Amino acid sequence: MKKIYSLIIFFSVILICGCSKDFLKSYDRRIIGTWKISDVDRVGFGGDTDALPFTGGTFTFYENGSLDYINAANVIFKGTWDLKKKRNYDNGNGNDERLHSLQITAVDFNSQQVLGEYYDDINFVGTNHFKAKIISNFHTYVTHFRR
């Protein structure tokens, strides 16, 4: 029986050591790097994804809070990002949840075009994928970012 427990512990350690440790990092650290918008889903009634400023393109999030955004037409925008942790209270049911909001602002300095978005909640689905939600009245937009 002792050997079985030893084998279970051994394989558990191997499994844990072989897995990515990204889930241990804060959201501020996990978002650093280059991400491409792979899809934008609309859930609910009304709304149109054409009205969103970011429906495609590539973001590079830097540790100092700056970013580069390249849209589908290869126009380069420079800007900032800010990630905040907030608590969503559930009116006494004891089911408070912690949310992470993301504010993005990007400027094309040649044309002076400014793009900005506030994502109400972001969730990392894995090491190379996170979802960002925009909640607006009767519909929600879910933007998928992938490495």
PyMOL commands that set and color helices and strands:
alter all, ss='L'
color gray80, all
select helices_A, chain A and resi 2-18+22-24+27-30+49-51
alter helices_A, ss='H'
color red, helices_A
select strands_A, chain A and resi 33-44+58-61+66-70+76-88+97-108+113-119+121-126+129-136+139-146
alter strands_A, ss='S'
color yellow, strands_A
deselect
rebuild
show_as cartoon
